[in-house]
Amino acid sequence: MKKIALFAFAAFSLMSVNLFSQVLDEPKDDRRDSFYDKVSNKKRIPFEFNYVREADVAWEWRIWRNVDFREKLNQVFYFPLDPKQGKVNFFYALETAINEGKIKIYKDDEFTDEITDWPSYKKSFTPPLATTIDVTDIDGTIQTKDTLIERNIKNEDIKTLRIKENWFIDKARSVMDVRIAGFSPIYSQIKEEGSAPMIYALFWVRYDDPEVRTLLANTEVFNSRNNAEKRSYDDIFIKRYFASYIIRESNVYERTVSQYTIGDEALAESENIKDKIFSLEEDMWEY
């Protein structure tokens, strides 16, 4: 009996040593500025959605919405502009993954035409700007010279995100739910001073690609309420920690709200579309 107890104690001690050594062997961040060691490179697993059968979808409606980074709730997408601060903004994280070949991007929101050469495709949005400059000759004479100014899209230039999502009723779970189909960074280019900016969707990313979900889940964002809670861009999308306005819904004309109304009426139409969806959810529980 004593031998069995001694053997059990030895096995327990060995297991404890192994567990302790595993804890010590965990990689840590060399920059320690807190009162405890933080594991900074722990890989997070994306949230797994409930499986939905096509036969259980009783109703479905497609919505496009814009997320303006200038709004206070959406500033986690825009800041920090300098990646040296430890965290990165949304466009920087996407472009880094694109350049490393980790995620796929597309020209349209149907995800049919893949962009394989992003650097060249990116330059098509910012062709060289023709201008004139004053050049002083060696004899002091000032002459006018035509030249081209190279331009490039920077992190701070992306201030809007467009989201394509599907609202649906799952009769198997008796709930209304939403799934993001994809998103696109929006670039506003001002060609002439005083003129309206040209709006371009740079590229589209399919949200449910495993590589995209992994990237979003492992890109940390600033949490304005709790530094101990590590929040990711995937958390922002799943928990819908963003403010937005609807710019388009499914319609026979394939047009956006801005194409048939402007100004305050466009904002009112956006609210009407949102109210229509939530009213449908409330009507589910009427008898």
C-alpha positions, 0 to 999 in steps of 0.5 A: 500500500505504501509503495502505491502511495509513494508511486502516486506521489512521485507521479504527481510531483513529476506532473507538477514539475512538467506543468511548471516548466511549461508555464516557465517555457511560455514565450513572453514579451520582452517589454515588461511595463506592468506588474506581471508577465503578459503572454503577447503571442497567444493565438486566439481561435475565432468565434464559431457561429451556429450552423444554419441550414438553407431550409431553416432560413424563413426570411433573408434580407441583404444590407450594405452599411458604412462605418465612419471612423471619425465617430467616437465608437469607431475610432478603434478602426482608425487608431493608432496610426503609428504601428510602433505603439504596439497595436495597429489600425484596421487598414494596416492589419489588412494590408500587411496580411495582403502583402504577406499573402495571408488573405485573399481580396476581390474587386467586387462584393460578389467575391468573383474577381480576385486581386492578385497584384495588390501593389499595382492595383493600389497605384491605379487609385492614385495616378501621378498628379500633374502640376507645375513648379518654379525652377531657378536656373544657375543664372538666377532665372525662374522658369516654370516646369511641368512635373508629376507628383507621385501619390500613395494611399496611407493609413490615415486616408482610410476613414470609412469601412463598408460592410455587406451583411445578411439579416435572416430569420432562423426558424430552427432557433426561432431568432433573427440573426445577422452574418457579415458577408464581407467588408471593404475599406473606402478611399475618398480621393479629392481631385480638385480643391472645392470639388466633391471627393471621388469614393472608391471601394479599394477591395473586398474581403470575404469575412467567413474565410478562415484566414480572415477570421483568424487575422481578425481574432488575433489583431488586438484593439484598444479597449476603452474600459478595461486594459486587462480584457484583450479585445480583437477586431473579430470581437468588434464585428461579432458584438457589433461594437460599432456605429453605422448607417445603412446606404443600401438594401436589396432592391429591384433597381440595384441602387443605393439610398443616395441615388434616390434621396439626399441630405436629411431624407437619406438619413431618414431613409436609412433609419426607415430601413433599420426600423423595418428590419427590427419591426419584422423581428418584433412581429415574430412574437405576435400571436 
